[in-house]
């Protein structure tokens, strides 16, 4: 009986001793590294999950105006440029005067209009006389009809010249007014004061463009053509605004190659209501698309690259943070896809983790 009691007491002692050793081990671990409450508030914790694998393609391009909102202005008459009212880059309203041209054609039209109005007045007077004579039975009905024909002919000539002046926008005297066909910006100007405008001149003198919507035309190399499809999301960054990302979608693929550059162009339409984007700006375009498979993903910011390897900090609680080596498959945008090293549902630290990593490795 005494022997049994002795064995029982020994077993209890062993259990108590083991428990004490376990508590001491935990206390030792806690003393090694414990995440403070202040540090806990400064970190960010994300959960590893299975997600579709996103890929991206980087292209170069430039900003261009929407050609459907670009109008070229041509002179309708010959003459000399008397006054230019706008300069390159100015915003103009529809109907605003862009330039004044002194034109001999307008002077000739003025002369024709004066003659036409005189002829109309004479014809109307002749018609009245013919009617009076007809009512007095001193002329025939044919004379009235002929007089009416002369009035109609003279009035038609006046109307023709009035229509010409509506097209030509006549100014004071023998001047022709060049006006803006739409509201927009002057993006091209090929006219100077005192310049001669010839009737055989085929070059436009102004180009007016609306810039509330613009295009980005990006170049795709032959090796990447199969990777591009309409509807892909696109992020655009310009040299002028390196910290601003403009978002759009591929809305057209030009299915031919430029013989000089051996590239194919794609078009991305962008809202430009703030007028930040200007034609001919250089643009870096990043296209985003799904590869069609799924992998474990964590925020790219959670990765730590050290000694030619990649690590993450697996967070269980503030007493239990583990450094785990992982193998990245690809980083796309804000996500990193891992081929091994983590399991779905495990939590990782994605902000200020480098400080913790250094403390754990000290």
RAMO-V109037 format. One record per residue. N is the residue number from 0. RES is the residue in three letters. PHI is phi in whole degrees, 0 to 359 (NA if undefined). D_FIRST is the distance of its C-alpha to the first C-alpha in Angstrom with 1 decimal. Layout:
N:RES:PHI:D_FIRST
N:RES:PHI:D_FIRST
This chain:
0:UNK:NA:0.0
1:UNK:296:3.8
2:UNK:295:5.3
3:UNK:296:5.2
4:UNK:296:6.4
5:UNK:294:8.7
6:UNK:296:10.1
7:UNK:296:10.8
8:UNK:296:12.5
9:UNK:295:14.4
10:UNK:298:15.6
11:UNK:297:17.0
12:UNK:295:18.6
13:UNK:297:20.3
14:UNK:298:21.6
15:UNK:296:22.9
16:UNK:293:24.5
17:UNK:297:26.1
18:UNK:298:27.5
19:UNK:295:28.9
20:UNK:296:30.5
21:UNK:295:32.0
22:UNK:295:33.4
23:UNK:296:34.8
24:UNK:296:36.4
25:UNK:296:38.0
26:UNK:297:39.2
27:UNK:295:40.7
28:UNK:295:42.4
29:UNK:293:43.7
30:UNK:291:45.0
31:UNK:293:46.7
32:UNK:204:48.9
33:UNK:228:49.0
34:UNK:286:52.2
35:UNK:291:53.7
36:UNK:297:54.9
37:UNK:295:58.4
38:UNK:292:58.2
39:UNK:298:56.6
40:UNK:284:59.7
41:UNK:269:62.0
42:UNK:265:60.7
43:UNK:231:61.3
44:UNK:245:58.8
45:UNK:238:60.0
46:UNK:255:58.2
47:UNK:291:58.9
48:UNK:214:60.5
49:UNK:278:62.4
50:UNK:221:66.1
51:UNK:298:69.5
52:UNK:283:70.5
53:UNK:266:73.5
54:UNK:238:76.0
55:UNK:216:79.0
56:UNK:229:82.4
57:UNK:259:84.3
58:UNK:228:88.1
59:UNK:248:91.0
60:UNK:195:93.8
61:UNK:212:96.2
62:UNK:279:97.0
63:UNK:222:100.1
64:UNK:288:101.9
65:UNK:291:101.7
66:UNK:296:105.0
67:UNK:287:105.4
68:UNK:240:105.8
69:UNK:240:108.1
70:UNK:233:111.9
71:UNK:267:114.6
72:UNK:252:117.8
73:UNK:246:121.1
74:UNK:285:124.5
75:UNK:266:126.8
76:UNK:223:130.0
77:UNK:268:131.5
78:UNK:154:132.4
79:UNK:239:131.2
80:UNK:287:128.0
81:UNK:268:129.1
82:UNK:204:125.8
83:UNK:254:122.0
84:UNK:267:119.9
85:UNK:228:116.4
86:UNK:233:114.5
87:UNK:302:111.7
88:UNK:94:108.3
89:UNK:290:110.0
90:UNK:269:108.7
91:UNK:232:111.6
92:UNK:267:112.1
93:UNK:302:113.7
94:UNK:89:117.5
95:UNK:292:117.4
96:UNK:287:120.3
97:UNK:263:119.2
98:UNK:201:122.6
99:UNK:241:126.4
100:UNK:241:128.8
101:UNK:279:132.5
102:UNK:228:134.0
103:UNK:290:137.5
104:UNK:295:136.2
105:UNK:294:135.2
106:UNK:299:138.7
107:UNK:294:140.3
108:UNK:294:138.2
109:UNK:299:139.3
110:UNK:297:142.9
111:UNK:298:142.3
112:UNK:294:140.8
113:UNK:299:143.8
114:UNK:295:146.1
115:UNK:295:144.1
116:UNK:292:144.1
117:UNK:297:147.9
118:UNK:298:148.4
119:UNK:294:146.4
120:UNK:297:148.4
121:UNK:295:151.7
122:UNK:294:150.5
123:UNK:295:149.4
124:UNK:295:152.8
125:UNK:296:154.6
126:UNK:294:152.6
127:UNK:295:153.7
128:UNK:296:157.3
129:UNK:298:157.1
130:UNK:293:155.8
131:UNK:296:158.5
132:UNK:295:161.2
133:UNK:293:159.7
134:UNK:293:159.7
135:UNK:269:163.4
136:UNK:60:164.1
137:UNK:258:165.1
138:UNK:216:162.5
139:UNK:266:160.7
140:UNK:297:157.1
141:UNK:298:156.7
142:UNK:296:157.3
143:UNK:292:154.5
144:UNK:296:152.1
145:UNK:296:153.0
146:UNK:295:152.5
147:UNK:296:149.1
148:UNK:297:148.2
149:UNK:295:149.1
150:UNK:295:146.9
151:UNK:298:143.9
152:UNK:295:144.4
153:UNK:294:144.6
154:UNK:293:141.6
155:UNK:297:139.5
156:UNK:292:140.3
157:UNK:297:139.2
158:UNK:297:135.9
159:UNK:299:135.4
160:UNK:290:135.8
161:UNK:297:133.5
162:UNK:296:130.8
163:UNK:297:131.3
164:UNK:292:130.9
165:UNK:293:127.7
166:UNK:288:126.4
167:UNK:276:127.8
168:UNK:48:126.9
169:UNK:294:130.2
170:UNK:263:130.2
171:UNK:283:133.2
172:UNK:66:136.3
173:UNK:259:135.8
174:UNK:254:132.1
175:UNK:245:129.2
176:UNK:260:125.7
177:UNK:272:122.7
178:UNK:241:119.8
179:UNK:283:116.1
180:UNK:284:115.4
181:UNK:217:111.8
182:UNK:277:109.6
183:UNK:170:107.7
184:UNK:254:107.8
185:UNK:283:110.5
186:UNK:254:108.8
187:UNK:208:112.0
188:UNK:218:115.4
189:UNK:236:118.4
190:UNK:213:121.2
191:UNK:223:122.9
192:UNK:300:125.7
193:UNK:69:129.2
194:UNK:284:127.9
195:UNK:275:130.1
196:UNK:256:128.8
197:UNK:263:130.6
198:UNK:293:131.0
199:UNK:264:129.6
200:UNK:286:126.5
201:UNK:259:123.4
202:UNK:270:120.8
203:UNK:289:118.9
204:UNK:261:119.4
205:UNK:219:116.1
206:UNK:231:112.7
207:UNK:246:110.8
208:UNK:224:107.2
209:UNK:280:104.6
210:UNK:240:101.4
211:UNK:289:99.0
212:UNK:232:97.6
213:UNK:228:97.6
214:UNK:249:96.5
215:UNK:243:94.5
216:UNK:260:95.8
217:UNK:250:93.2
218:UNK:262:93.8
219:UNK:245:91.6
220:UNK:287:91.7
221:UNK:304:92.1
222:UNK:294:88.5
223:UNK:251:87.1
224:UNK:302:89.5
225:UNK:292:87.1
226:UNK:269:84.4
227:UNK:250:86.7
228:UNK:220:87.2
229:UNK:296:88.8
230:UNK:97:86.4
231:UNK:296:84.1
232:UNK:289:83.1
233:UNK:225:84.7
234:UNK:250:84.0
235:UNK:239:87.0
236:UNK:234:87.2
237:UNK:247:90.5
238:UNK:295:91.4
239:UNK:291:92.8
240:UNK:231:89.6
241:UNK:294:86.7
242:UNK:263:84.1
243:UNK:249:85.3
244:UNK:253:84.3
245:UNK:264:86.7
246:UNK:248:85.4
247:UNK:204:87.4
248:UNK:226:87.4
249:UNK:290:89.3
250:UNK:247:92.1
251:UNK:202:94.5
252:UNK:243:94.4
253:UNK:274:97.7
254:UNK:278:97.6
255:UNK:206:99.8
256:UNK:257:99.5
257:UNK:290:101.6
258:UNK:296:103.6
259:UNK:279:103.6
260:UNK:259:99.9
261:UNK:58:98.5
262:UNK:235:96.2
263:UNK:253:95.9
264:UNK:263:95.9
265:UNK:236:93.7
266:UNK:240:94.4
267:UNK:237:92.0
268:UNK:267:93.4
269:UNK:233:92.4
270:UNK:284:93.0
271:UNK:231:94.9
272:UNK:296:95.6
273:UNK:273:94.9
274:UNK:58:97.4
275:UNK:283:95.1
276:UNK:272:95.9
277:UNK:242:99.3
278:UNK:305:101.0
279:UNK:79:100.6
280:UNK:296:97.3
281:UNK:286:95.0
282:UNK:224:91.8
283:UNK:258:88.5
284:UNK:249:87.2
285:UNK:242:83.6
286:UNK:267:83.1
287:UNK:242:79.7
288:UNK:205:78.8
289:UNK:276:75.9
290:UNK:281:75.1
291:UNK:106:73.8
292:UNK:241:70.2
293:UNK:233:67.0
294:UNK:211:64.6
295:UNK:290:61.9
296:UNK:230:63.7
297:UNK:225:63.0
298:UNK:301:65.4
299:UNK:298:67.3
300:UNK:290:66.7
301:UNK:278:63.0
302:UNK:285:63.5
303:UNK:239:63.1
304:UNK:258:64.9
305:UNK:210:63.6
306:UNK:53:63.9
307:UNK:65:65.7
308:UNK:228:62.9
309:UNK:249:62.3
310:UNK:226:59.3
311:UNK:227:58.2
312:UNK:258:55.6
313:UNK:274:53.1
314:UNK:256:52.0
315:UNK:253:48.8
316:UNK:203:48.5
317:UNK:289:49.5
318:UNK:265:46.3
319:UNK:223:46.6
320:UNK:236:50.0
321:UNK:245:50.3
322:UNK:277:53.3
323:UNK:235:54.0
324:UNK:284:56.7
325:UNK:230:59.0
326:UNK:240:62.0
327:UNK:290:65.0
328:UNK:266:67.3
329:UNK:195:70.0
330:UNK:249:70.8
331:UNK:224:73.3
332:UNK:64:74.3
333:UNK:265:71.3
334:UNK:246:68.8
335:UNK:242:67.0
336:UNK:260:65.9
337:UNK:247:62.9
338:UNK:271:62.4
339:UNK:196:58.7
340:UNK:116:56.1
341:UNK:226:55.4
342:UNK:242:54.3
343:UNK:303:56.0
344:UNK:97:54.5
345:UNK:287:53.4
346:UNK:256:54.9
347:UNK:232:56.9
348:UNK:270:58.5
349:UNK:243:62.3
350:UNK:214:63.6
351:UNK:60:63.0
352:UNK:284:60.4
353:UNK:294:61.9
354:UNK:297:60.7
355:UNK:291:57.1
356:UNK:300:57.5
357:UNK:295:58.6
358:UNK:293:55.8
359:UNK:290:53.2
360:UNK:263:54.8
361:UNK:286:55.1
